[in-house]
Amino acid sequence: MAMVQDAARSALPADWVPRSEPIRLFIVFRLRRPKAHYTTRGAVKSSAPAHPTVKPDLTKLLRAVEDALTGVVWRDDSQIIHQAVTKEYADADMTSVVVEFL
């Protein structure tokens, strides 16, 4: 939670005040593939799943980001009126968050 808050604070102007407008929220959670998904030569095995269907589940990840950004970016997560959230495999763990105030 602290990492998300720190990243948000560093991306915002120093004089930022949490806003109260309706929000559209777009999040992509990128998770590193387990070592077992790779061949000894480093290629992804054909038997490896294309999508991460393992824990943590998407709603728990989303809720963690919503809670972390409440009071930092927006006043309350009830302001979120639309969200598009995905979980995918990538070379490194990373989360991308786009907030659109309406």
C-alpha positions in Angstrom: 0.0 0.0 0.0 2.8 2.4 0.9 4.5 1.7 -2.4 1.4 2.6 -4.4 0.9 5.8 -2.3 4.6 6.8 -2.8 4.4 6.2 -6.5 1.2 8.3 -6.8 2.7 11.1 -4.7 5.8 11.2 -6.9 3.6 11.4 -10.0 1.4 14.2 -8.7 2.3 17.9 -8.3 3.6 18.9 -4.9 0.5 20.9 -4.1 -2.0 18.2 -5.1 -5.1 18.0 -3.0 -7.3 14.8 -3.3 -10.1 15.6 -5.8 -13.8 14.9 -5.5 -15.0 14.5 -9.1 -16.3 11.3 -10.6 -13.5 9.0 -11.8 -12.8 6.6 -14.6 -10.1 4.2 -13.5 -7.9 2.0 -15.7 -5.5 -0.5 -14.2 -3.2 -3.2 -15.6 -1.5 -5.6 -13.2 1.5 -7.2 -14.8 2.7 -10.3 -13.0 6.0 -12.1 -13.6 5.7 -15.6 -14.9 6.9 -18.4 -12.6 10.2 -20.1 -13.6 8.3 -23.3 -14.3 6.7 -21.6 -17.3 10.0 -21.4 -19.1 12.1 -24.0 -20.9 15.8 -24.3 -20.1 16.5 -22.0 -23.1 14.3 -19.3 -21.7 11.3 -19.6 -24.0 7.8 -19.8 -22.7 6.6 -23.4 -22.7 3.7 -24.2 -25.0 2.0 -25.7 -22.0 2.3 -22.6 -19.9 -1.0 -20.7 -19.4 -1.5 -17.5 -21.5 -3.2 -15.7 -18.6 -2.6 -15.6 -14.9 -5.4 -17.4 -13.2 -3.6 -17.7 -9.9 -3.8 -15.7 -6.6 -4.1 -12.9 -5.9 -7.4 -12.5 -7.5 -8.1 -9.4 -9.6 -10.7 -7.9 -7.2 -8.2 -8.1 -4.2 -5.5 -6.3 -6.3 -8.0 -3.7 -7.4 -9.3 -3.1 -3.9 -5.7 -2.6 -2.6 -5.0 0.1 -5.2 -8.4 1.8 -4.5 -7.6 1.9 -0.8 -4.1 3.1 -1.3 -5.1 6.0 -3.5 -8.0 7.1 -1.3 -7.0 10.3 0.4 -4.0 10.7 -1.9 -5.5 11.0 -5.4 -9.2 11.1 -4.7 -11.2 11.7 -1.5 -13.2 8.5 -1.6 -13.3 5.4 -3.8 -17.1 5.8 -4.1 -16.2 8.5 -6.7 -15.2 5.7 -9.2 -18.0 5.3 -11.7 -16.1 3.2 -14.3 -13.2 0.9 -14.1 -11.3 -1.4 -16.5 -9.0 -3.7 -14.8 -6.8 -6.5 -16.2 -4.2 -9.0 -15.0 -1.6 -10.3 -17.4 1.8 -11.9 -17.5 4.9 -9.8 -18.2 8.7 -9.9 -17.8 8.5 -8.0 -14.5 5.9 -7.2 -11.9 4.4 -3.8 -12.6 1.1 -2.0 -12.2 -0.1 0.8 -14.4 -2.8 3.1 -13.1 -4.6 5.8 -15.2 -7.1 8.1 -13.4 -9.4 10.2 -15.4 -11.4 12.9 -13.6 -14.7 13.7 -15.2 
